[in-house]
Amino acid sequence: MANCAIVGINWGDEGKGRMVDYLTNHFDVVVRYQGGGNAGHTVVNDRGTFALHLLPSGIFREGVVNILGNGVALDCENLLAEMNTLRAAGVSITPENLKISDRASLLLPWHRDLDGLEEARLADKKYGSTKQGIAPFYSDKYQKKTVMAGELLHPQHLKEHLADLLEWKNLTLQKVYGAKGYTLDELLAWVDKYCEAVKPYITNTTAFLWDAQKAGKSILFEAQLGALRDLDYGIYPYTTSSNSVAAYAPVGSGLPTAKLDEVVGVVKAYSSCVGEGPFVCEMFGEEGQKLRDAGAEYGAKTGRPRRVGPIDLVATRYGVEVQGATNIALTKLDILSYMDKIPVCAHYELDGQQTDEFPFPVCLQDAKPVIEYVDGWKCDISKVRSWDELPENARNYVEYVERAIGCHIGYVSVGAERDSLIIR
C-alpha cells in the first residue's frame, strides 16, 4: 500500500480513527487533507481514549510524520488545545513528527462568529452546523480572503493583510448581522496567543511530500466526515464545506501528483448521522434510542445525540462508488449483538416505485426505506479476534452487506480495544 486513502462512505462518524490508528503501522506519513475542527476521530489506545479533531490519527505512532495539508481549515485555537491534551497523556509532538502546510489557511475568530450568526438567522431552516466556523472559512478561502499559515512567518505583511480583511469583514458582522466587529489590536492579540505557538510547525509540506514520494515512502491520506457530506457529491446543502472524497486527497494534501493505490472505505454496521438533512433509514422512539445507547452514538465534537438507523445499502453503495473504494472496513459489528432480527435498509421507495439508485438531494425527503431482516447472533462478539471465531450469522451478515455494496470487506471491527480488528 504505497499510497492509501481512508475515507468515510456514509455521513461521517463511521470509525475512521480506528482504521487510521491501525494502518499507520504500515505507513511513513499520514496527511489530513480537508476539513477542520468540526468533526472528530476517536482513537482508543494504551494511553486512553482521544477524540482528534485536527491532528492526524498517526500522531500516536512513533516514527510517523503527520501533516496538516493545504486543504485543511487551520484552527490554531483548537489545535493547540488538542496538542496540549495529547502531550499531557505522554504523546510527543514536535516539528519532526507534525508539519503544517504553509499554504493552509487560518480559521479566524470571526469565522466562528459568522457561523453561529447565520445558523441563528436560518432558525428552523438551519443546516445543522457545528458552529466551528467551517462554512464561513471555506467561503472566504474561495473569495481569496483568508490568511495563509505561511504569512505568520512574515509579521509586517500579516499585520497589513489582517487590517485589509478586518475592514471588509466588519462590514458583514456589523451591517448584515448587527454584531460586534473586531479591532486590529484584538486580532493581533489572538495571533500572539494562539498562532505564535504553531509557527515552528509551519513549512513547505509540498516539498517534503515530493521528497517522500521520490524516496519511496508510503503515504496515508486521512479524510474527515463521509461521502454523503461531500460538498459536491453529498446531500447538499446538508454537507460540509469541503471535499471529503478520496479524489481530493492529492489536491488537499499538498501532493497533487499523488496516485492512490488503495482506498479503504469505512462503513458502520448500522447507520448514524449527526446534524440536519434527509436520513432515509432513520429509526425513532424506543427502537432508535436502544441502538443509540448500545453504540454510544453521541458526537465526538458536540456530544449531541446522533440519529441512528439500520445500515443503508442504497446510500452505502453510492458512497462506495463516489469514493472509488477498493476495500471496506465494517465497524462496530458487535453493537448489533442484542438484536434477534437485524433490520437492513435494502432499497428505497420513491414515487411509489422501489429503487436501488441514490436519489438527487431534493428527492431524498420523499424517499422511504424498504426494510429487510437478517438473522442475528445474540451473543457477545466483542472479544473475537479472528473471522472463523465469529458466529455463523455474524459472518452471514458481513457477507450479505459485501454482496449488496459490491466491494470486498477486508476489515471488521468489534469492541473498543485497539487490537479489536478482524482481518479477512
N, C-alpha and C positions, 0 to 999 in steps of 0.2 A: 504494500500500500504506500507508494511513493507520495501521492497527494490524495487526501481524502477529506470530504466534507461531511460533517454531521449536522443534520437538519431535522426540523420538525415537519411531520406530514400533515398534521391537523391544525388545531387552533393555538398551539403552543402548550407549554406545561406537560410535555409528553415524557420527560425524564431524560433530556439530552445531557444534563450534567453528569449523570451516572455513566453514560456511554463515553463521554469525553474523558472522564476520570480514568475509566478502564483503558481506553485506547491510547492515551498519552504514553503509556509504557512502550509503544511501538513507534513513536514519532519524536523528532528532534525539535520541532517548532509547532506551537499552537497559536492560531490567529483568530481573533474576533473581528468579523468583517462588516457588521452593521448593528444598528440599534444602540440603545443607551442604558440608562439605569431604570428603565420602565418594566423590566421583567427579570426573573431570577432563575438561575440554575442551581438546584440543590445538590450538594455533594456530601456524602457521608463517608468518613474515613476514620482512621485511628485517632485523629485529633479532635473529632467531633462532627457536628452537622453544620454545614455552611450554606447560606443562600448567596450565591455570587450574582451580582447584577452587571458588573462591568469587567472585572478581572476574568481572563480566560481560565477555564477549568484546569488547564495544565499547570497552574501555579503551584499545585501541591507536589508535583513530581520534580525531583532533583535532576538537574541536567537538561531540563526542557526550557527553551526560550519562549516566552509568551509575548504576544504582540497585540496591541490595540491598533487596528488598521485605520486608514483614512476614511472609511465609511461609517465609523463609529461616532456617535454623539458623545463627545468627551465631557463628562460631568465631573469636574475636578472635586467638587464638594463631596459627592457620593463616593468617588473613587478613593479619596483619602480616608474616609470612614471605613471603607471596606479593607483597605490595606492595613489600617491600624488594628482592625478586628482579627485579621489573619496573623499579623505579627504577634499579637497577644497570645495566640494559640501556638506560637513557635514556628510559623511559616516564614521562611526567608524571602524577602522581596528586595531586590537590588536592581540597578541598571543593567546587570548582566543577565538576569532572568525575566525582566519586564522592560519592554520597549514600547514607546508610544510614537505613532507616526506624527511627523511634523506637519503633515497635511490633514490630520484630523482637526475638525472644528470644535471650538469650545461651546458648550451649553452654558449660556449666561443667565444671571438671576432673573432677568425679565422673561425668559422663555417659560419658566415655571409659572410666573405670574399670569402671563397671557393664556397659558393652558387652562388654569383654573377659571379665569375670567370668561373665556369662551364657552367652557362647559356650563358655567352658571347661566350665560346668556341663552344657550341652547335649551336649558331646562329639561323638559321631558323628551326632547329630541337629541339629547347628548349622545356622543359616540362611545362613551364608556372609557374615557381616558384615565390613565393612572396619575395624571396631573404632574408628570415628571418633566414636562416641557418639550416632549419629543416632537409633536406636530409643529409647534412654532419654530423649533430649531431647524427642522428639515425645510420648512417653508423659507426661512431666512437663508439657509445654505443655497437653495436653488435661486434665490434672488441675489446671491453673491454678497450677502450682508452678514456674514459671520466672521469670527476671528479664528485664524488657523493656529494650532498649537505652536508651530514654529515661530509665530510672532512674539511669543513670550520671551524669546531669546533676543529680541530687538526692542528694548523698552521704550525708546523715544517714538519709534514708529507705532508701537502698540498704543501709546497714550493718544497719539493723533488719530489713529483709527477708531479707538473707543469713543473719542469726542464726536467724530462724524456719525457713528452709529447711534450714539446717545441722542443726538438732536432728532434723528429720524424716528427712533423707537419711542421717544417721549410723546411724539405726536399721536401715535397709536394708543399708548397707555392712557394719556390724559384726554385726548379729544374724542376717541372712539368709545373707550370704556369708562371714562371718568375716574380713572385710578391715579394713584400717586406715581410720579415719574422717578427717575434716578438722577443723581448728580455725578459728575466725573469723579469727585473725591470718594463717593460711595463705591463706585465701580473699581477704582484703583485699590481701595482698601480690601475689597473682595478678592481681587487678583493677588494681593500680598498674602492674604490669609489662606487661600486655597490653591492658587496656581503656582506660586513660587516653589512649593514642595514637590510638584511633579516635573519641574524643569529638568532635573538630572536624567529623567527617563525619556525625554523627547529627542528623537533622532531621525535620520533618513532611513526609515524602515524598508523602503523600496530597495535601496542599495543593499541592505542587509539580506533581504529575501532573494534578490538576484544572486548574491554570493552563495547563499544557502542552496539555491537551486543548482548553481554550477557545481557545487561541491557534492551534489547527490543527496542532500539532506531530505528527510521525509517531513512533509508539512501537513498539519491537520487544521482544517478550516472550521470554525465553530460559529453556528448561527444562533440567533435569538428568535423566539416565537416559532410559528409554523407556516406552512404554505398558505393556509386559509387566512392568515394575517398579512400576507404579502401585499404591498401597495398596488401592484398591477394585476396579480392573479388571485387575490383573496376576495373576501366577502365585502368589497368596497361599498360604503365608506367605513365599515367597521373593521378597519385594518390598522396596522401600524403605519408609520410614515416612511418606511424604508423597504428595501427588497430583501426578504428573508430566504429567497430561493437560492439553491446551490449555484446557479448560473452567475449570480452576482459575486460569488466568493473571490474570483480573481480581481475584479474591479475594486471591491471594498477592502480587500486585504492589503493592497499596495503591490500586488504581483500580477499585473494584467496579462502576463504571458503564461500564467499557470494553466496546466491541464489537469483536470480531475480524473484520477484513476478509479476512484470508488466514491459513491455517495451512499452513506448509511442514513436511512430514514428512520426516525424514531416514532413509534406508534404506541399509544397506551392500549391496554387490553380492553378498555372501555373508553368512553369519551368524556372529556371535561373541557370547560370553556369559561374563561374569565371575561367579563365585560358584556357590552351590548351586542345586538345583532342577531340574525337568524341562527337557530341551533336546532335543526330539524329533529334530531333524535332525543331531545331533552326529556328527562324524567322529572316528575313533580311529586309533591307530597311526601308521604312516608317512604315510598319506594326510593325516591330520589335522595332523601335525607339519609337513608340507610347506606346507600352506595357512597355518598359524600363522606360520611363518617368513617366507613370502612377504609376508604382510600385517603383519608385526611386531606380532602380536596379544599384547601384554603390557600389563597395566593401567597407566593413566596415574598412578594414585594409589599402587598397591601394588607394581607391577612383576610381579605374578603372571601366569602364562600364562593366556590366555583360552581357553575352549572354543570350538571352531570347527566350522562345517559349511556346507553349501550354503545358498543363500537359501531361506528357509522361506516359501512363498507362503501357506500357511494362516495362520500367525502374522502375517505382514505384512498380509494383507488385514484381519484382525481389528484390528491396530494402526491401520490407515488409518481404519477405521470408528470406533474409540474416540476417536481424536484429531480426527475431523472434518477430515481433511487435504483441502486444496484443490489442493495441488501437492506433488510429491515431488522430493527431491534424492537421486539414487543415487550413492553414494560408493565410491571405491576400485575402480572397474571395472577398472583396469589390473592389479590383483593377479591376476586370473583369466587373464592372457595366457599363462601357461605350460601351460594345460590344452588337450589335444586335444578332449576332450568335457567340457562343463561340467555337473556334476550340479545338479539342482534338486529340492528337496522340494516336489513339486507337490500332493500330497494326504497325508492321514493314513489309517492303517488302525486301526480301533478295534473291538474285539469282533468281528473277522472281517469288518467292513464298511468299505468305503472312504468317507471323509467329507472334506468341504471346510470343515466347521464347526470353529472352535476350541473344544476341549472345556473343560468345567468343570475347575478346577485339579486336583482329586484324581484325575481320569481321565487326565491328561496322562502319568502314569508308565506307563500301559498302551498309549499310542499309539505306532505305528510309522510311520516315514517311507515314503512311496511316491515313489521317485526316478525322475525322467525326465532325459534328457540333451539338451543343446543344443550344436550345433557351436561349437567355439572358433575363435579367430582367429590364435593362435600368432605374434604379433608384438608388439613394444613399442609401446604407445599412450600412454605417459606424457607425451610431448611434444605430443600432439594438442591443438589448441585450438578446433576447430570440429566440429560434428556431421557435416558432409559428409566431413571428413577421416578419420573413424573407419572401420575396415574394415567391410564389409557384415555380417559375422557378429556384430560388436560391436553394431552398430545393431539387428540382429535380436534379440539378447539383451535389450537395453533395451526394445524394443517388446513382446517376449514377456512380460516382467515387468509392463510397463504394462497390458497387456490382462488379465493374471491378477489384479492387485490392484485394478483398476478406478479408477485415479487417474492423471492426467497426470504424467509425469516431465518436469519443466521444466529440471532441472539435472543434469548428470553430471560428477562429479569424477574426474580421473585425475592421477597424480603428486602430489608433495608440495609443489610450489611454490604460492605464494599466488595466481597467476593461472591455475592449472590447473583451471579450472571451465568446462565447456562449457554454453552456454545454448541450449536448444532453442526 
